[in-house]
Amino acid sequence: LKPQWVHSFPAGVDGLSGFLSSDALQARQVPVTNGKGAFSSSLAEYVIAAIMHFTKRVPRCLANQKEKKWDPFVLDVVA
């Protein structure tokens, strides 16, 4: 085992402590990175946008618009 890079998706690397102290990594310098900031406000905004997209049936509205069709329906409420 000769890893060239170790990445932890969560911000913490505590779960990798046994691996990080192994002989395979101690014998040479191997960069260790983490996912700090990957699960930030931009991800939360994406989730909210996706909820609105499907709750408000945007695909159906776009299809109706493209077909120049009036298709009244009741929109669900995000609660």
Z-matrix of the N, CA and C atoms (Angstrom, degrees):
N
C 1 1.455
C 2 1.520 1 108.24
N 3 1.336 2 116.86 1 116.43
C 4 1.462 3 121.54 2 179.22
C 5 1.528 4 109.84 3 -130.61
N 6 1.326 5 116.71 4 72.69
C 7 1.472 6 118.52 5 -178.97
C 8 1.522 7 111.12 6 -64.65
N 9 1.329 8 115.40 7 144.29
C 10 1.460 9 121.26 8 178.13
C 11 1.518 10 111.34 9 -102.17
N 12 1.347 11 115.44 10 -15.15
C 13 1.448 12 119.74 11 -176.85
C 14 1.520 13 107.68 12 -162.29
N 15 1.320 14 117.98 13 139.67
C 16 1.458 15 122.87 14 177.33
C 17 1.524 16 107.85 15 -121.77
N 18 1.335 17 116.05 16 127.50
C 19 1.463 18 120.64 17 179.81
C 20 1.517 19 109.40 18 -125.80
N 21 1.339 20 116.12 19 135.73
C 22 1.455 21 122.81 20 175.97
C 23 1.523 22 107.15 21 -111.87
N 24 1.341 23 117.64 22 120.79
C 25 1.462 24 120.07 23 -179.08
C 26 1.527 25 112.29 24 -62.15
N 27 1.341 26 120.04 25 -44.34
C 28 1.467 27 118.09 26 173.90
C 29 1.530 28 110.43 27 -72.38
N 30 1.308 29 116.11 28 165.90
C 31 1.467 30 120.31 29 -178.71
C 32 1.529 31 111.60 30 -66.28
N 33 1.318 32 117.71 31 -34.30
C 34 1.461 33 120.68 32 -178.35
C 35 1.514 34 112.61 33 -85.34
N 36 1.322 35 115.86 34 153.21
C 37 1.467 36 121.03 35 177.41
C 38 1.525 37 111.41 36 -119.21
N 39 1.334 38 116.98 37 16.00
C 40 1.461 39 120.86 38 -179.26
C 41 1.525 40 111.84 39 -58.65
N 42 1.322 41 117.21 40 -37.17
C 43 1.455 42 121.10 41 -179.28
C 44 1.521 43 113.03 42 -66.84
N 45 1.322 44 116.77 43 -16.69
C 46 1.463 45 121.28 44 -179.90
C 47 1.523 46 112.62 45 -98.09
N 48 1.332 47 118.01 46 5.82
C 49 1.468 48 120.80 47 -172.40
C 50 1.535 49 112.68 48 -56.53
N 51 1.316 50 117.81 49 -41.03
C 52 1.464 51 119.91 50 179.02
C 53 1.518 52 111.53 51 -64.36
N 54 1.326 53 116.24 52 -42.74
C 55 1.465 54 120.89 53 179.54
C 56 1.530 55 110.97 54 -68.47
N 57 1.332 56 116.05 55 -40.35
C 58 1.468 57 119.79 56 -177.45
C 59 1.530 58 111.96 57 -66.61
N 60 1.325 59 116.48 58 -26.58
C 61 1.469 60 119.06 59 179.43
C 62 1.530 61 112.23 60 -93.25
N 63 1.322 62 117.34 61 5.67
C 64 1.470 63 120.52 62 -178.77
C 65 1.524 64 111.02 63 -71.34
N 66 1.305 65 115.09 64 159.93
C 67 1.465 66 121.21 65 179.80
C 68 1.528 67 111.59 66 -61.18
N 69 1.330 68 116.98 67 -32.95
C 70 1.470 69 120.85 68 -178.43
C 71 1.527 70 111.50 69 -61.02
N 72 1.323 71 116.43 70 -32.84
C 73 1.466 72 119.15 71 -179.34
C 74 1.520 73 112.61 72 -96.44
N 75 1.319 74 117.16 73 -27.82
C 76 1.454 75 119.65 74 -178.19
C 77 1.532 76 111.99 75 -74.00
N 78 1.326 77 116.88 76 -23.88
C 79 1.465 78 120.80 77 -176.93
C 80 1.533 79 112.31 78 -71.15
N 81 1.330 80 118.02 79 -21.40
C 82 1.468 81 120.42 80 -179.25
C 83 1.517 82 109.60 81 -152.26
N 84 1.292 83 115.83 82 167.86
C 85 1.462 84 120.49 83 -179.20
C 86 1.525 85 109.92 84 -81.24
N 87 1.315 86 114.99 85 121.65
C 88 1.460 87 121.34 86 177.86
C 89 1.526 88 107.07 87 -125.75
N 90 1.337 89 117.74 88 123.50
C 91 1.461 90 118.86 89 178.84
C 92 1.529 91 111.95 90 -65.25
N 93 1.326 92 115.52 91 139.43
C 94 1.463 93 122.64 92 177.65
C 95 1.523 94 107.13 93 -120.32
N 96 1.322 95 116.77 94 123.49
C 97 1.467 96 121.74 95 179.60
C 98 1.523 97 109.17 96 -123.55
N 99 1.333 98 115.75 97 165.47
C 100 1.462 99 119.59 98 177.61
C 101 1.529 100 109.77 99 -137.40
N 102 1.322 101 115.46 100 173.82
C 103 1.455 102 121.81 101 -176.18
C 104 1.515 103 114.02 102 -94.18
N 105 1.317 104 117.17 103 28.96
C 106 1.467 105 119.91 104 -179.90
C 107 1.525 106 109.89 105 -55.59
N 108 1.311 107 116.62 106 127.29
C 109 1.453 108 121.97 107 178.57
C 110 1.519 109 114.28 108 88.65
N 111 1.329 110 117.41 109 -11.04
C 112 1.469 111 119.85 110 -179.14
C 113 1.523 112 111.60 111 -66.49
N 114 1.308 113 116.65 112 -30.43
C 115 1.454 114 120.92 113 -178.43
C 116 1.525 115 109.01 114 -107.56
N 117 1.304 116 114.55 115 53.49
C 118 1.458 117 121.44 116 -173.85
C 119 1.520 118 111.67 117 -92.72
N 120 1.314 119 116.28 118 -164.18
C 121 1.460 120 121.74 119 -178.58
C 122 1.520 121 112.03 120 -62.79
N 123 1.326 122 118.41 121 -28.04
C 124 1.466 123 118.96 122 179.13
C 125 1.528 124 111.05 123 -64.23
N 126 1.319 125 117.55 124 -34.79
C 127 1.458 126 120.19 125 176.98
C 128 1.527 127 109.81 126 -68.65
N 129 1.308 128 117.19 127 -41.15
C 130 1.460 129 120.90 128 177.79
C 131 1.525 130 110.85 129 -61.88
N 132 1.328 131 116.62 130 -40.35
C 133 1.466 132 120.47 131 177.78
C 134 1.523 133 111.10 132 -64.63
N 135 1.325 134 116.59 133 -38.52
C 136 1.462 135 120.36 134 177.93
C 137 1.527 136 110.74 135 -62.59
N 138 1.326 137 116.24 136 -42.67
C 139 1.465 138 120.44 137 179.71
C 140 1.521 139 110.60 138 -62.23
N 141 1.331 140 116.72 139 -44.35
C 142 1.469 141 120.07 140 178.89
C 143 1.523 142 110.54 141 -63.00
N 144 1.330 143 117.25 142 -42.20
C 145 1.468 144 120.85 143 178.70
C 146 1.529 145 110.80 144 -62.23
N 147 1.335 146 117.05 145 -41.24
C 148 1.468 147 120.61 146 179.23
C 149 1.526 148 110.97 147 -65.67
N 150 1.317 149 116.65 148 -40.91
C 151 1.471 150 120.19 149 177.60
C 152 1.514 151 110.09 150 -60.12
N 153 1.322 152 116.72 151 -47.15
C 154 1.467 153 120.65 152 179.79
C 155 1.532 154 110.87 153 -64.82
N 156 1.318 155 117.26 154 -40.83
C 157 1.465 156 122.32 155 -178.29
C 158 1.530 157 111.08 156 -57.21
N 159 1.326 158 116.09 157 -47.53
C 160 1.461 159 118.65 158 -175.94
C 161 1.523 160 112.81 159 -85.92
N 162 1.324 161 118.44 160 -32.06
C 163 1.460 162 120.26 161 178.07
C 164 1.520 163 110.88 162 -67.65
N 165 1.306 164 116.23 163 -39.29
C 166 1.471 165 121.03 164 -179.57
C 167 1.527 166 112.40 165 -89.00
N 168 1.324 167 117.02 166 5.65
C 169 1.466 168 123.90 167 173.80
C 170 1.526 169 113.02 168 54.85
N 171 1.303 170 115.79 169 49.27
C 172 1.462 171 121.53 170 -179.86
C 173 1.535 172 111.84 171 -58.02
N 174 1.344 173 119.80 172 -43.27
C 175 1.469 174 118.31 173 178.87
C 176 1.533 175 112.56 174 -58.00
N 177 1.319 176 116.51 175 -40.13
C 178 1.471 177 120.60 176 178.56
C 179 1.525 178 110.19 177 -65.08
N 180 1.316 179 116.85 178 -42.96
C 181 1.468 180 120.43 179 179.25
C 182 1.533 181 111.46 180 -63.40
N 183 1.332 182 116.56 181 -41.52
C 184 1.462 183 119.82 182 179.03
C 185 1.519 184 111.60 183 -65.90
N 186 1.328 185 116.61 184 -40.00
C 187 1.463 186 120.12 185 177.54
C 188 1.523 187 110.49 186 -63.70
N 189 1.325 188 116.95 187 -43.30
C 190 1.462 189 120.59 188 177.59
C 191 1.524 190 111.31 189 -61.75
N 192 1.316 191 116.06 190 -41.20
C 193 1.458 192 120.29 191 179.79
C 194 1.530 193 110.41 192 -63.78
N 195 1.310 194 116.40 193 -43.96
C 196 1.466 195 120.90 194 -179.77
C 197 1.530 196 111.28 195 -62.98
N 198 1.326 197 116.44 196 -38.65
C 199 1.456 198 121.60 197 -179.67
C 200 1.523 199 112.70 198 -84.53
N 201 1.335 200 116.46 199 -1.15
C 202 1.475 201 122.36 200 -176.81
C 203 1.526 202 110.12 201 52.23
N 204 1.335 203 113.78 202 49.70
C 205 1.462 204 121.74 203 -175.52
C 206 1.527 205 109.79 204 -119.19
N 207 1.314 206 115.96 205 135.27
C 208 1.460 207 121.15 206 174.51
C 209 1.521 208 107.40 207 -93.49
N 210 1.309 209 115.94 208 117.35
C 211 1.457 210 122.00 209 -176.22
C 212 1.524 211 108.10 210 -133.63
N 213 1.333 212 116.54 211 81.42
C 214 1.470 213 118.10 212 -177.80
C 215 1.539 214 111.64 213 -66.53
N 216 1.311 215 114.93 214 138.29
C 217 1.457 216 121.22 215 177.18
C 218 1.516 217 108.10 216 -154.02
N 219 1.313 218 116.17 217 161.62
C 220 1.456 219 121.47 218 -178.69
C 221 1.529 220 108.43 219 -90.03
N 222 1.312 221 115.41 220 129.19
C 223 1.463 222 120.76 221 178.58
C 224 1.521 223 110.12 222 -84.02
N 225 1.306 224 115.63 223 139.14
C 226 1.456 225 120.30 224 174.99
C 227 1.528 226 109.72 225 -71.32
N 228 1.318 227 114.99 226 158.06
C 229 1.454 228 121.61 227 178.75
C 230 1.525 229 108.28 228 -105.44
N 231 1.314 230 115.92 229 134.15
C 232 1.453 231 120.55 230 174.76
C 233 1.519 232 107.19 231 -80.86
N 234 1.305 233 115.68 232 117.26
C 235 1.463 234 118.01 233 -177.05
C 236 1.497 235 111.09 234 -115.76
